[in-house]
């Protein structure tokens, strides 16, 4: 089969030169324009529903709000998981849809569903907030803010106003979240003795203040032929006027507000506190929007912050952590690895050919193949991220593969005495089928990866497409540019070196081994079967995992204290941890946030020194620090992984809380016996003490007092209200809320609360303790739900050197997991779900890829049997890859699976080169065994050259550092070891299998011929 396109390119150089100049220019421009991100843009259709009811307990919200919301959205099309988190006063439900669901439509459908059940929800809730999840991943950066001339309240406003406005103006910034500090408020601290003496309630004071201290629109009038609006001006302009505001009493008397309360310009109650290296500061996080570039957004952030510092010289901004530094480091390492791999590949070509002109021709193939791939990536909206850069880095050895085959064959023809022009014409046409078949096999393997579903597909779709684009570009270069360059650049010169003689001796030994293998085919097959059996025995020895843990230089710890712990206690605990952590030499700085979501919870962000300045990895540091954390018996501490969760998390769901608690306790007990995990903890709702007010039904009914009235009174007395109905104080640049409560001392005393007056529907007021009893009780501090059931998680950290797959396998074999109580189940979620999805999807991709390779080879070779000979290289490579991973200490995880998938595409190269040559020789009338021996003799050099070039191109990926080193190295190890093993074995086993397949053809052909009436004469016609 001849592909005359190479001959046309040689005779018509100008169009080819113009084509590649155009592709090169477009590739360079595209490379410069591609966004640089940490990871591919992953879009999961997800909608959040947040409903607030001030002061409501989690148990109450679960029944009155959360369950109804979950039932309303559960029947919607495309729903994958429903997760709810309930804390005091807030219910948040996240609805995750399948990937094919349109996010905008999902948001509208959810909003409509919530609107339909609005009448079934409590009337005093805030308006439900339905929003899509628009932020991309974790925060780009953490920053600390200090100023000697501002207090915490002023700094909080500075972040909310100046910093947020400046940063949100940066293209790609989605959200700025303040950490620590509270907003400014006017505090009206009522005195209970005066309220009781004047027989007025706290609620009545709050209502009057909201009604009188307001500017109210009142219509419009026409006056002297001019339309004018009407406003009722009631808002006070300073605190003195507010203090003198008259409050009406029930007996038609009035009293100044200042006689009932103390009015101060202050701030909201502190619910969070942040510290940098032990010193109190305020902080903020910056999140980018989906589809934007990490580096571009970060550059805009830095420019905006620089402008802020120039505008406000008394403000001191400290960059606590910047994830873009890791992204840039990975980018620089990837580019460096790419260049090193290219240099080693070119060096291998020169060492074999010892011809600088031929080496130059092969070297030119690299940029001509890579640059068009960048153009394709730009057209498809891809980014330069850890996955696409990994694809380019690992494919560098493959790109020169076709060029080596072409140039080596041209060199062989030149050694026969042909001039370069004629050699290029003859060699390119002779090798055309093999080159196309090699490329088609690789593309057939990698394109299915682009169509994988689920999170794995979102993450690695760019990998398959990028590899396929680069390999197709290399095919175009090999068929057009290489023959053209060789024809015009090479000289008719044949050089002989001592190395060539040495290679000749190696070839002689190989040919002798090949002849013996063909002579003793059964023995050879038995040896091959033994090797396959050994490979099958090695694979189960590999641990399984999901994603290798990288070294990002940042560790995050979630801290939980008992639910009743106040903010001050949480902050004190974090300060103790801060002092311990900063004693480690590896630590650069520590940033703590007390009250991150609830006041008994905190976060610790630890920025480690650069990798080269410390002697331990991030994982090793965390293991050392964990030994210190376990000494604190009254806290729950755990490290976050890259997915912002624990390493191991086993979910238990059910509707019986008692059974869930019992099952979780037993599971924890059994998990503690497993050596592959440590720090086993139960993440379950904790009991929180509470003050319970119970109405005496008869007395309350007779006095005209309802539960709602008592609840409203106590809410205002203890917490106040700042909702849309609360009073506001007008400042020139904004409005601030006026919060009416009892004084801090009084609102924390139950005996004061029980003597407060509550408004009666019969008129007048009633003392609370005459119609209700106050007692102590307990309730849930928070609740977690998954797929409409209560959820408890038993979580743990992986021990040193262990993988998630190994740990999950051991956990699933525990007795409690084998026989769960009725009503308790273990849903597939988190890393376990993603790992199962990964193996199933990649298994399907591999099977599809191998089937595609088989079909492509059948079409190209027009044969059904010999393509199976070519596929012999696949099982021969698995043992090498598995052995390499085992010796390296890697797991069978996402990284190594990608390497094995890449292996499936490239190992057929050797078989194709051998089989193509045999077929060509046999068509010329050469006897089978002679053709097989000649095939080995002629094709062993290009096979060895391409293999060593591929290995050389991937070696830098094994030794390169950076945060992605743990992900990059196992992939390269799998390819290098598998390719090496396959090359050494296929040189012997493929010819043997070919001869057996040919015998099968000779046996089946006469029998199959009897089934048809077609003769050779018919075929000639």
Buried (B, 14 or more C-beta within 10 A) or exposed (E): BEBEBBBEBBEEBEEBEEBBEEBBEBBBBBBEEBBBBBBBBBEBBBBBBBBBBBBBBBEBBBEBBBBBBBBBBEEBEBBBBBBBBBBBBBBBBBBBBBBEBEBEEBBEBBBEBBEEBEEEBEEBBBEBEBEBBBBBBBBBBBBBBBBEEBEBBBBBBBBBEBBBEBBEEBEBBBBBBBBBBBBBBBBBBBBBEEBBEBBBBBBBBBBBBBEBBBEEEEEEEEEEEEEEEEEEEEBBEEBEEBBEBEBEBBEEEEBEBBBBBEBEBBBBBBBBBBBBBEEBBBBBBBBBBBBBBBBBBBBBBBEBBEEBEEEBEEBEBBBBBBBBBBBBBBBEBBBBBBBBBBBBBBBBBBEBBBBEBBBBBBBBBBBBBBBBBBBBBBEEEBBBBBBBBBBBBBBBBBBBBBBBBBBBBBBBBBEEEBEBBBBBBBBBBBBBBBBBBBBBBBBBBBBBBBBBBBBBBBBBBBBBBBBBBBBBBBBBBBBBBBBBBBBEBBEEEEEEEEEEEEBEEEBEEBBEBBBEBBEEBEEBBEBBEEBBEEBEEBBEEBBBBBBBBBBBBBBBBBBBBBBBBEBEBBBBBBBEBBEBBBEBEBBBBBBBBBBBBBBBBBBBBBBBBEBEEBEBBBBBBBBEBBEBBEEBEEBBBBBBBBBEBBBBBBBBBBEBBEBBBEBBBBBBEBBEEBEBBBBBBBBBBBEBEBEBBEBBEEEBEEBBBBEEBBBBBBBBBBBBBBEEEBBBBBEEEEEBBBBBBBBEEBBEEEEBBBBBBBBBEEEEBBBBBBBBEBEEEEBBBBBBBBBBBBBBBBBBBBBEEBBBBBBBEBBEEBEBBEEBBEEBEBBEBBBBBBBBBBBBBBEBBBEBBBEBBBEBBBEBBEBEBBBBBBBBBBBBBBBBBBBBBBEBEBBBBBBBBBBBBBBBBBBBBBBBBBBBBBBBBBEEEBEBBEBBBBBBBBBBBBBBBBBBBBBBBBBBBBEBBBBBBBBBBBBBBBBBBBBBBBBBBBBBBBBBBBBBBBEEBEEEEEEEEEEEEEEEEEEEE
